[in-house]
Amino acid sequence: MKIKDIGGEFGLIERIRKKVKTHSKEMIAGIGDDAAVLKHDKNSYLLFTTDMLVENAHFSLKHWTPEQIGMKAIEQNVSDIAAMGGLPKFAVVSLALPDNIDVEFVDKLYNGLNKKSKKYKIDIVGGNITHSKEIVVSIALIGFVEKKYLALRSGAKINDLVFCSGDAGKSAVGLELLRNNLKGKSIKKHLEPKSRLDLARKLMKIGVNSMIDVSDGVASEVKHICKESNVGAVIYASSIPISKDTVIDARKFKKNAIDFALYGGEDFELVFTAPENKLKQLKKHDVAAIGRVVGKKYGVKLIKNNKKYNLENGFDHFR
């Protein structure tokens, strides 16, 4: 049986989740969220996450500079901490490198790591190095969150509004431009993505019930929240925030930007749910209401061109 036969990446994660047994009472939340949540002190929790970049899966040296690889490695991990409502603090960096790689590549990679670590006040406190056929950059990141600001995927409530921040689909459109040897503003958004840490902290102070970062497309993230919260949702495609630049760039290869927003990924925007009485406060920030949480029996639906569809999954490494 192959991974694709059990539901791809997310089916495999669920299989691992059932197989792993925990022994500590210090764990508040484990597999199934953007970061693990562990007991720390009376006021805060410790957050623990990890992510990796693999050459020819997540980046190509044809398009990426070493600095950009380092910057993205930090940003994607910070995005996980942001989605939990927290702040990043300590990182360890592990590298797998080909035997013939230039030392200058590693220097420049760390220039990117250091640039973003300085921005987010992260201390790189260790790591590991080994050799491989392709470059792998793996980071484990520790952060902290005040107990009152913790956001989980499992907190959505029926009648919550569903929101999405910023500009969805930009990274996937940028990647498609590169693949088609086309130019456009979305390329930089793909090569140099940014987490929404500052926004996430503002949202938690307003009060949200659940949150997740957009790693695999808005569709997947909504479905993750619904699964963990045991609810359904109705999402309106026309309400998903997409910039004019993203729309223009998608047209260059005759595709609709909404499909990239729903099923692309690596935007590191935020999808979250909040009570309707928070709408006025939330409208002051870079977010848009894109739907509503409903009962589980209704499923997870997408309204597009006045037609109702089952919301499909987004990006999957094993699909």
Buried (B, 14 or more C-beta within 10 A) or exposed (E): EEBEEEBBBBBBEBEEEEEEEEEEEEEBBBEBBBBBBBBBEEEBBBBBBBBBBBBEEBBEEEBBBBBBBBBBBBBBBBBBBBBBBBBBBBBBBBBBBEEEBEEEBBEBBBBBBBEBBEBBEBEBEEBEEEEEEEBBBBBBBBBBBEBEBBBBBBBBEBEBBBBBBBBBBBBBBBBBBBEEEEEBBBBEBBBBBBBBBEBBBBBBEEBBBBBBBBBBBBBBBBBBBBBBBEBBBBBBBEBBBBBEBBBBBBEBEEBBBBBBBBBBBBBBBBBBBBBEEBEEBBEEBBBBBBBBBBEBEEBBBBBBEEEEEEBEBBBBEBE
